[in-house]
């Protein structure tokens, strides 16, 4: 499963093969937009009704953000850019059509109902699913579906995007089924009520403000739990979607969020999973049998990620790998680089040229998961993705040798944490994330008019949301802090092949266990201990922990003495007693000698004992600095309703003196022009405008973003930028 960026464009962590064309429809049909406004939105509603009567004000938002939802014929919006109270406008986007695949159950399928080993079913609990919509006619969902809203078209019909409307979607239906399917397939909480909010339109893309508006709608509709299986590339706690999540939780609603699919590197979690109050969920993995390509002489093994909807990779002999440029590759494996062409079309080209299989390698670091659909033209060859590094190795060796024969083998993995699952921690406030983990590989659930498997943290989050519904049914009087605390306190640490627990920034507190959470005798309201960033030679940090005795008897507790580590001195409440029902706040102190420690992330576990029970509290701090990205989330597009002004945004986690963005030719890497230079920058989200006359020529570029930090050092990273010549 792929995570799609949610900078100015939000997207679910699943499906994208074509770039959106951000343009307003020229037809006479009405277009839906959501605008952010400064000041009182009700006052602006009255103004628009008086002075722009052809624009319908569909909704007013004032709980989590200030905004208005509008509908009108496209030309009616042309005068809006002159209104000074409008902060941002988010028009609907148009996409190419691509049909959704139908997937089949495999021997490695994970059934959502397997997580529920309790007598509870989520009855009476209202779960909001903010996603691509829902196939509410599906026989396994029609009884669970209780209502919702479409934030894309601004109406009461949150149906998934169909082929007639653009690139069809299925993600929200899959997520909803994991939570509360009640038919041939059972979700984790089959009696829960699903309210679906379509914030992501054709192809699984929307805007961040549509997501925030959906959050507000869910809150106003009385949601008990909110599930967000979506994310972005910005690792910061104060991005607007994260701030909205925190406000929703402050109102007493647990918000469950997928941690992201950019693993296995550290610092890969993105907003809104970075929200301090969110329950962010990583993906654990069940045993899976996966194909490999092997070249014995070079001792090279290449892991394959099979495309969703493609034929299984079951090649029986060695095959030559050929770099594919639309030439005859009969009897060979066609090797192609990921680009703008949809995966299905690449596969179809390779098949037409006689390939026995197709490999698509990434254009950036890491692997990805794509989708193949035949669109009435069957694709009969297996298709898989590989990393950029492996793809470049194949290219080099295929060029140096007339023939590069690769053998297909299969290996079965052990249970653990999925490689794609994003890792923490969070920049700026240095929070430990994710909070917990849940099954996220080969999860079988509902799809529009069918069933199928998907994988990703998008599948892990709804399992946690379903578990939360069970817990809420069992304990309707518990607070949000108690509910989330119970899931974390009773989580079981996931261990690697050596029997050692995965690091806290990989798994959080561990894999959720609904039955143990429901019957928890001890609840630690926030067992994840984040001590922040250490910037002084000697620092002492304190974290308060709230512990509640949920049993009917007095209980004695004690912390195990941590293993002695150079540069660390712990001060723990070694022994204490809680009467039945008693809650106590404890202070945990950590003295740090910076000079005796390596720079970077330091993490581990504290052990709290209660009788024979043990509770593991993960801790983390960052010493001086670390290898987190110094700039992220760069986005560049036309200002809404303007054809002569571009708008950019960039997120910075550290104080900096200046930034610059330079453009290079994507193939030759020759310098083209400097797009942006600025000294007016701040920690967090930076936004600005550039006149179109400053752009030499539109097109695709490799952009190098350089940040001069406060200490004088310069950090750079590269990304791809596409500059349109018209909105």
C-alpha positions in Angstrom: 0.0 0.0 0.0 1.3 3.5 -0.9 1.0 6.6 1.1 -0.1 9.6 -1.1 1.0 13.0 0.0 -1.4 15.3 2.0 0.4 18.6 1.9 -2.1 20.7 0.0 -3.4 17.4 -1.4 -4.5 14.9 1.2 -4.7 11.3 0.3 -5.3 7.8 1.7 -2.4 5.5 2.2 -3.3 3.2 -0.6 -3.8 4.1 -4.2 -2.4 6.4 -6.8 -1.0 5.8 -10.3 -1.9 9.2 -12.0 -1.2 12.7 -11.0 -4.3 15.0 -10.5 -5.0 17.8 -12.8 -5.9 20.6 -10.4 -8.4 22.5 -12.5 -12.0 23.6 -12.1 -14.5 22.0 -14.4 -15.5 24.2 -17.4 -19.0 22.6 -17.6 -22.2 24.2 -16.3 -22.3 21.7 -13.5 -21.8 23.1 -10.0 -18.3 22.8 -8.4 -17.8 22.1 -4.7 -15.1 24.0 -2.8 -14.2 24.5 0.9 -12.7 27.8 1.9 -10.7 28.7 5.0 -11.6 32.2 6.3 -10.2 34.6 8.9 -12.7 35.9 11.4 -16.3 34.8 12.0 -17.5 32.3 9.4 -21.2 33.0 10.0 -20.5 36.7 9.2 -18.9 35.7 6.0 -21.7 33.4 5.2 -24.1 36.3 5.4 -21.8 38.4 3.2 -21.7 35.8 0.5 -25.4 35.3 0.5 -26.0 39.0 0.1 -23.3 39.9 -2.4 -22.8 36.5 -4.2 -26.3 35.1 -4.3 -25.4 32.5 -7.1 -23.0 30.8 -4.7 -24.7 28.3 -2.3 -23.2 28.2 1.2 -23.7 24.6 2.0 -22.0 24.4 5.5 -20.3 26.5 8.1 -17.4 25.1 10.1 -16.4 26.6 13.4 -15.5 23.8 15.8 -12.1 22.6 14.6 -11.4 25.3 12.0 -13.0 28.4 10.4 -14.4 27.8 7.0 -17.3 27.5 4.6 -18.4 24.9 2.1 -19.6 26.4 -1.2 -21.3 25.2 -4.4 -21.7 27.1 -7.6 -21.1 27.0 -11.3 -17.3 27.4 -11.8 -17.4 30.9 -13.3 -19.3 32.2 -10.2 -16.1 31.7 -8.1 -14.0 34.0 -10.2 -14.6 37.0 -8.0 -13.7 35.3 -4.7 -9.9 35.9 -5.0 -10.5 39.6 -4.2 -12.2 38.9 -0.8 -9.6 39.6 1.9 -11.2 37.3 4.5 -10.6 34.2 2.4 -7.4 32.5 3.6 -7.4 29.6 1.2 -9.6 27.9 -1.3 -9.6 24.2 -2.1 -11.3 23.3 -5.3 -12.4 19.8 -6.4 -9.8 17.9 -8.5 -10.2 16.0 -11.8 -8.5 12.6 -12.4 -8.0 10.0 -15.1 -10.3 7.0 -14.9 -8.8 3.7 -13.6 -11.0 0.8 -12.5 -10.5 -0.8 -9.1 -9.2 -4.4 -8.9 -11.0 -7.4 -7.4 -8.7 -9.3 -5.0 -8.9 -12.8 -3.7 -8.3 -14.5 -0.4 -4.9 -16.1 0.1 -3.5 -18.7 2.6 -2.0 -15.7 4.5 -5.3 -13.8 4.9 -5.9 -12.0 8.2 -9.5 -11.9 9.2 -10.5 -8.8 11.2 -12.8 -10.9 13.4 -9.8 -12.9 14.7 -8.7 -9.8 16.8 -12.0 -10.0 18.7 -11.8 -12.7 21.3 -14.4 -11.1 23.6 -18.1 -11.3 24.0 -18.5 -7.6 22.9 -19.5 -6.5 19.5 -19.3 -2.7 19.6 -23.1 -2.4 20.0 -24.2 1.2 20.4 -20.9 2.7 19.4 -20.7 5.3 16.6 -17.5 5.1 14.5 -16.7 7.8 12.0 -14.6 6.6 9.0 -13.0 9.6 7.2 -11.8 8.2 3.9 -12.9 7.7 0.3 -16.5 7.0 1.1 -18.2 3.6 1.4 -20.2 1.1 -0.6 -23.2 1.2 1.7 -25.0 -1.3 -0.6 -22.5 -4.0 0.2 -24.4 -6.8 1.9 -21.9 -7.0 4.7 -22.1 -3.2 5.3 -25.7 -2.3 4.7 -26.8 -3.0 8.3 -23.7 -1.3 9.8 -23.9 1.8 7.7 -25.8 4.5 9.7 -25.2 7.7 7.7 -22.5 10.1 6.7 -21.6 13.0 4.4 -19.7 13.7 1.2 -17.1 16.5 1.8 -16.0 16.3 -1.9 -19.4 16.9 -3.6 -21.0 18.4 -0.5 -24.0 16.2 -0.2 -25.4 13.4 1.9 -24.2 10.6 -0.3 -20.7 9.3 0.7 -20.6 6.6 -1.9 -17.1 5.6 -3.2 -16.0 7.2 -6.4 -17.3 5.1 -9.4 -15.7 4.7 -12.8 -18.2 7.2 -14.3 -16.9 9.9 -11.8 -13.2 9.4 -12.2 -10.6 7.0 -10.8 -12.8 4.6 -8.7 -12.0 4.1 -5.1 -12.4 1.2 -2.6 -10.3 2.1 0.4 -13.0 3.4 2.6 -15.1 0.4 2.1 -12.2 -1.9 3.0 -11.5 0.2 6.2 -15.2 0.2 7.2 -15.4 -3.6 6.7 -12.4 -4.1 9.0 -14.2 -2.2 11.7 -17.8 -3.4 11.4 -18.6 -5.7 8.5 -21.5 -7.9 9.6 -22.3 -10.6 7.0 -20.2 -13.3 5.4 -17.2 -11.4 6.7 -17.2 -10.1 10.2 -15.3 -7.0 11.3 -13.7 -6.4 14.7 -16.8 -4.8 16.1 -19.7 -6.0 13.8 -22.5 -4.3 15.8 -20.9 -0.8 15.7 -22.6 1.9 13.6 -20.5 3.2 10.7 -20.7 6.9 9.7 -18.8 7.4 6.5 -17.3 10.8 5.5 -16.0 11.0 2.0 -13.1 13.5 2.3 -11.0 11.9 -0.5 -12.4 11.9 -4.0 -11.4 10.2 -7.3 -8.2 8.2 -7.0 -8.2 8.7 -3.2 -7.2 12.3 -3.1 -8.7 15.4 -1.5 -7.4 18.4 0.4 -6.3 18.8 4.0 -9.2 21.1 4.6 -11.7 18.5 3.4 -10.2 16.2 6.0 -10.5 18.8 8.7 -14.1 19.6 7.6 -14.9 15.9 7.8 -13.4 15.8 11.3 -15.7 18.6 12.3 -18.7 17.0 10.6 -18.0 13.8 12.5 -17.7 15.6 15.8 -21.0 17.5 15.2 -22.7 14.2 14.3 -21.9 12.7 17.6 -19.0 10.4 16.7 -17.7 8.2 19.6 -14.6 7.2 17.7 -12.9 8.6 14.5 -10.7 6.6 12.2 -8.3 8.3 9.8 -6.4 5.9 7.5 -4.7 8.8 5.7 -1.5 10.8 6.1 1.1 13.1 4.6 4.9 13.6 4.4 5.2 16.3 7.1 6.7 15.0 10.3 5.6 17.7 12.6 3.1 18.0 15.4 1.6 21.4 14.5 0.4 20.8 10.9 -3.2 21.9 10.5 -4.6 18.4 10.3 -2.7 17.4 13.5 -4.0 20.5 15.3 -7.6 19.6 14.3 -7.1 16.0 15.6 -5.9 17.3 19.0 -9.0 19.5 19.3 -11.3 16.6 18.5 -9.6 14.5 21.2 -9.9 17.4 23.6 -13.7 17.2 23.1 -13.6 13.6 24.3 -13.4 11.6 21.1 -10.6 9.0 20.5 -9.0 9.6 17.1 -7.3 6.5 15.6 -4.8 7.3 12.9 -2.6 5.1 10.5 1.0 5.7 11.2 2.1 5.8 7.6 3.7 3.5 5.0 7.1 5.0 4.5 9.1 2.6 6.7 11.5 1.2 7.5 13.4 4.4 8.1 13.2 6.5 11.2 11.3 9.9 11.2 8.9 8.7 8.5 5.7 9.2 10.4 3.6 12.0 8.9 0.7 14.3 9.9 -2.0 13.8 11.3 -0.5 10.7 13.0 2.0 13.1 14.5 -0.8 14.7 16.6 0.1 14.6 20.3 -3.4 13.3 21.3 -3.9 10.8 18.5 -3.7 7.0 18.9 -1.3 6.4 16.1 -1.1 2.8 14.9 1.8 0.9 13.2 1.4 -2.3 11.2 2.4 -5.7 12.5 2.8 -8.5 10.0 1.7 -12.1 9.9 3.8 -14.8 8.3 3.9 -14.3 4.5 5.4 -16.2 1.6 7.0 -13.7 -0.8 8.8 -14.1 -4.1 12.5 -13.2 -4.5 14.7 -12.8 -7.5 18.1 -14.4 -6.9 21.4 -14.1 -8.9 23.6 -16.7 -7.2 27.0 -15.6 -8.6 26.6 -12.1 -7.3 24.9 -13.4 -4.1 22.1 -10.9 -4.9 18.6 -11.3 -3.5 15.8 -8.8 -4.6 12.5 -8.8 -2.7 9.4 -8.4 -4.8 6.2 -6.6 -3.8 3.5 -8.1 -6.0 1.1 -5.6 -7.4 -2.5 -5.7 -6.2 -4.7 -7.3 -8.8 -1.8 -8.8 -10.8 -1.2 -12.5 -11.4 0.8 -14.3 -8.7 4.6 -14.3 -9.3 5.2 -18.1 -9.9 7.9 -18.2 -12.5 9.3 -21.8 -12.7 12.8 -21.2 -14.2 15.5 -18.6 -14.7 14.6 -15.7 -17.0 16.7 -12.9 -18.6 16.0 -9.4 -17.2 15.8 -6.8 -20.0 15.6 -3.0 -19.6 12.3 -2.3 -21.4 12.0 0.5 -23.9 9.0 -0.8 -25.8 11.2 -3.2 -27.8 10.7 -7.0 -28.2 11.3 -8.7 -24.8 9.8 -12.0 -25.7 10.5 -14.6 -23.0 12.1 -12.1 -20.7 11.3 -10.1 -17.5 10.7 -6.5 -18.5 12.4 -3.9 -16.2 10.8 -0.4 -16.1 11.2 2.7 -13.9 8.2 4.2 -12.1 7.0 7.4 -13.7 3.8 9.1 -14.8 2.5 6.2 -16.9 0.0 4.1 -14.8 1.3 0.8 -13.7 -1.5 -1.1 -15.6 -0.4 0.6 -18.9 3.3 -0.3 -18.2 2.3 -3.9 -17.6 0.1 -4.0 -20.7 3.0 -2.6 -22.9 5.4 -5.2 -21.5 2.9 -8.0 -22.1 2.3 -6.9 -25.7 6.1 -7.0 -26.2 6.2 -10.6 -25.1 7.4 -10.3 -21.5 6.8 -13.2 -19.1 6.7 -10.7 -16.2 7.1 -7.0 -15.4 9.3 -5.3 -12.8 8.7 -1.7 -11.9 11.4 0.0 -9.8 10.9 3.1 -7.7 12.1 6.6 -8.6 12.8 7.4 -5.0 14.2 5.7 -1.9 12.2 2.6 -0.6 9.7 0.4 -2.1 6.0 0.9 -3.0 2.8 -1.0 -3.6 0.7 -0.4 -6.7 -2.5 -1.7 -8.3 -3.1 -3.4 -11.6 -6.5 -3.4 -13.3 -7.3 -4.8 -16.7 -10.0 -2.3 -17.8 -11.4 -5.0 -20.1 -8.0 -5.8 -21.5 -6.7 -8.7 -19.4 -3.1 -8.5 -18.0 -2.0 -12.1 -17.8 1.6 -11.6 -16.6 2.8 -11.1 -13.0 3.8 -7.6 -12.1 5.9 -6.6 -9.1 7.6 -3.5 -7.7 11.2 -3.3 -6.3 13.2 -0.6 -4.6 15.2 2.1 -6.5 18.4 0.5 -5.3 17.6 -2.9 -6.6 16.3 -1.5 -9.8 19.5 0.4 -10.5 21.5 -2.7 -9.7 19.5 -4.6 -12.3 19.9 -1.8 -14.8 23.7 -1.7 -14.3 24.1 -5.5 -14.6 21.7 -5.8 -17.5 23.8 -3.2 -19.4 27.1 -4.7 -18.5 26.0 -8.3 -19.5 24.3 -9.4 -22.6 22.1 -11.6 -20.4 21.2 -11.3 -16.7 19.4 -14.4 -15.7 17.4 -14.2 -12.4 15.9 -17.1 -10.6 12.6 -16.9 -8.7 12.5 -18.3 -5.1 10.1 -17.9 -2.3 10.7 -17.3 1.4 8.3 -17.2 4.4 8.7 -14.4 6.9 8.1 -14.6 10.6 5.6 -12.5 12.5 6.9 -9.1 13.3 6.5 -5.5 12.2 5.8 -4.8 8.5 8.8 -3.1 6.8 6.5 -0.5 5.2 5.2 0.7 8.6 6.4 4.2 9.3 8.6 4.9 12.2 8.8 7.7 14.7 9.7 9.8 16.5 8.0 13.2 15.8 10.2 16.2 15.2 9.8 19.5 17.0 8.2 18.0 20.2 10.1 14.7 19.9 7.1 12.6 20.8 7.4 8.8 20.8 5.2 7.3 18.0 3.4 5.1 17.1 1.4 4.4 20.3 0.5 0.8 19.4 0.5 -1.7 16.6 -2.1 -3.9 14.9 -2.3 -6.4 12.1 -1.7 -4.6 8.8 -0.7 -7.3 6.2 -3.0 -9.3 3.9 -6.1 -8.1 5.7 -9.3 -9.4 4.1 -12.3 -7.1 4.1 -15.1 -5.7 2.0 -14.5 -4.0 -1.4 -17.2 -2.4 -3.6 -19.4 -5.3 -4.7 -16.7 -7.8 -3.6 -14.0 -8.8 -1.0 -10.3 -8.6 -1.0 -7.0 -8.2 0.8 -5.1 -5.0 1.2 -2.2 -4.1 3.4 -0.8 -1.0 5.1 -1.1 0.9 8.3 -4.5 1.9 6.8 -5.6 -1.6 7.6 -4.0 -1.6 11.1 -5.7 1.6 12.3 -9.3 0.4 11.8 -8.5 -2.8 13.7 -7.5 -0.5 16.6 -10.7 1.5 16.0 -12.7 -1.7 16.2 -10.9 -2.7 19.4 -11.7 0.8 20.8 -15.4 0.2 20.0 -15.4 -3.1 22.0 -13.7 -1.3 24.9 -16.1 1.6 24.8 -19.1 -0.8 24.8 -17.6 -2.6 27.8 -16.8 0.6 29.7 -19.1 3.4 28.5 -18.1 5.5 31.6 -14.4 5.5 30.9 -12.7 8.7 29.7 -10.7 8.9 26.4 -7.5 8.8 28.4 -8.6 5.6 30.2 -9.7 4.0 26.9 -6.5 4.7 25.0 -4.4 4.1 28.1 -6.0 0.6 28.5 -5.1 -0.4 24.9 -1.5 0.8 25.4 -1.0 -0.6 28.9 -2.1 -4.1 27.9 -0.3 -4.2 24.5 2.1 -7.1 24.0 5.6 -6.2 22.8 6.3 -7.5 19.3 9.7 -9.3 19.1 12.1 -9.9 16.3 13.6 -13.2 15.1 16.2 -13.0 17.9 13.5 -12.7 20.5 14.2 -9.1 21.3 11.4 -6.5 21.2 11.3 -4.1 18.3 12.3 -0.6 19.2 9.6 1.7 20.7 9.6 4.0 17.6 8.8 0.9 15.5 6.0 -0.7 17.5 5.0 1.8 20.2 3.7 -0.1 23.3 3.2 -3.2 21.2 0.4 -5.1 19.6 -3.1 -4.4 20.9 -5.1 -7.1 22.8 -8.8 -6.1 23.2 -9.7 -8.7 25.7 -6.8 -7.8 28.1 -7.7 -4.1 27.7 -11.3 -4.7 28.6 -10.3 -6.6 31.7 -7.4 -4.5 32.6 -6.7 -4.3 36.4 -4.1 -1.5 35.9 -4.4 1.4 33.4 -1.5 3.7 32.7 -3.0 6.7 30.9 0.1 7.5 28.9 2.8 4.8 29.2 4.9 6.3 26.4 7.6 8.4 28.0 8.9 11.2 25.8 11.7 13.1 27.4 12.3 15.5 24.5 15.5 16.8 23.0 18.7 17.3 25.1 20.5 20.4 24.3 22.6 21.1 27.4 25.6 19.2 28.8 23.7 18.3 31.9 19.9 18.1 31.9 17.2 16.6 34.2 13.9 15.7 32.6 10.6 14.8 34.3 7.6 12.9 32.9 4.4 12.5 34.9 2.6 9.2 34.6 -1.0 8.6 35.8 -1.7 5.0 37.0 -5.1 3.7 38.0 -6.0 0.6 39.9 -9.1 -0.8 38.2 -9.4 -3.9 40.4 -11.5 -4.5 43.5 -8.5 -4.9 45.8 -5.5 -3.0 46.9 -2.4 -3.5 44.7 1.3 -3.0 45.2 3.6 -1.8 42.5 7.3 -1.5 42.0 9.7 -0.4 39.2 12.5 -2.7 38.2 15.9 -0.9 38.5 16.9 -0.1 34.9 20.1 -1.6 33.6 22.9 0.9 34.3 23.9 3.0 31.3 26.7 5.5 31.1 25.3 9.0 31.1 21.9 8.1 32.4 20.6 8.3 36.0 17.0 7.3 36.7 14.9 8.3 39.7 11.9 6.1 39.9 9.1 5.6 42.6 10.4 2.1 43.4 7.4 0.9 45.5 3.9 2.3 45.9 0.4 1.0 46.7 -3.0 1.9 45.1 -6.3 1.2 46.8 -9.1 -0.2 44.7 -10.2 2.5 42.2 -7.4 4.8 43.3 -5.5 7.0 40.7 -2.1 8.3 41.4 0.2 10.6 39.4 3.9 9.6 39.6 6.9 11.6 38.5 9.7 9.8 36.6 13.0 11.6 36.5 15.9 11.1 34.1 19.2 12.9 34.5 21.3 13.0 31.3 25.0 13.7 30.8 25.1 14.7 27.2 28.8 14.3 26.8 28.7 10.6 27.8 26.2 9.7 25.1 26.2 9.4 21.4 24.1 12.0 19.5 20.8 10.8 18.1 17.8 8.8 19.3 18.0 6.9 22.7 15.1 4.6 23.6 14.3 1.6 25.7 11.8 0.2 28.2 11.1 0.6 31.9 9.4 -2.3 33.7 6.6 -1.8 36.2 5.8 -4.8 38.3 2.5 -5.7 40.0 2.5 -9.2 41.4 3.3 -11.5 38.5 2.2 -9.0 36.0 4.7 -6.8 34.2 4.0 -3.5 32.3 6.5 -2.2 29.9 6.8 1.6 29.5 8.7 2.7 26.4 10.9 5.8 26.7 12.7 8.0 24.3 14.9 11.1 24.1 17.0 12.8 21.4 20.5 13.8 22.4 21.6 17.1 20.8 20.7 16.2 17.2 19.6 13.3 14.9 19.3 12.4 11.3 15.7 13.7 10.9 14.8 15.7 7.8 15.5 19.4 8.1 12.9 20.3 5.5 9.9 18.4 4.2 6.4 18.7 2.7 7.4 21.0 -0.2 4.4 21.7 -2.4 4.0 24.1 -5.3 0.8 24.8 -7.2 -1.3 27.7 -8.6 -3.0 29.9 -6.2 -6.7 29.1 -6.2 -8.7 31.0 -9.0 -5.4 32.6 -10.2 -3.5 32.0 -13.5 -0.6 34.3 -12.6 0.4 33.4 -9.1 1.8 30.2 -7.6 1.6 29.2 -4.0 4.3 27.2 -2.1 4.6 25.6 1.3 7.4 24.0 3.2 7.7 22.6 6.7 10.8 23.2 8.8 11.3 21.4 12.2 14.3 23.5 13.3 15.2 27.2 13.5 16.9 28.3 10.2 18.3 31.4 8.6 17.3 30.9 5.0 16.0 28.4 2.5 16.5 28.1 -1.3 14.9 25.9 -3.9 16.8 25.2 -7.1 15.4 23.4 -10.2 17.4 20.9 -12.3 16.6 19.0 -15.4 15.2 15.7 -14.3 17.3 13.6 -16.7 20.6 15.5 -17.2 20.5 17.2 -13.8 21.7 20.4 -15.4 20.8 23.6 -13.4 17.7 25.4 -14.8 16.8 28.1 -12.3 16.4 29.2 -8.7 12.7 28.9 -7.8 12.8 30.4 -4.4 15.1 32.2 -1.9 13.8 33.4 1.4 15.1 34.5 4.8 11.6 35.1 6.2 11.1 31.7 7.7 10.0 30.0 10.9 9.8 26.7 12.6 6.7 24.8 11.3 4.7 25.5 8.2 6.0 28.2 5.8 3.8 29.5 3.0 4.3 32.1 0.3 3.5 33.2 -3.2 5.6 33.5 -6.4 4.5 35.4 -9.5 4.2 33.3 -12.6 6.5 35.6 -14.5 9.4 34.4 -12.4 9.1 30.9 -13.8 11.2 30.4 -16.9 9.2 27.4 -18.2 6.7 25.0 -16.8 7.4 21.2 -16.6 8.9 18.5 -14.5 12.0 19.2 -12.4 14.3 17.7 -9.9 14.2 20.3 -7.0 17.0 20.7 -4.5 15.8 22.3 -1.3 18.6 23.7 0.8 18.2 25.0 4.4 20.8 27.0 6.2 20.3 26.2 9.9 20.8 28.6 12.8 24.3 27.0 13.5 25.4 27.8 10.0 25.3 24.3 8.6 23.4 23.7 5.3 21.1 20.7 4.9 19.7 19.7 1.5 17.3 17.2 0.1 15.9 16.4 -3.4 12.3 16.0 -4.5 10.3 16.1 -7.7 8.3 19.2 -8.7 5.9 19.6 -11.6 5.0 23.2 -12.5 1.8 23.6 -14.5 1.5 26.3 -17.1 -2.1 26.9 -16.3 -4.4 26.2 -13.3 
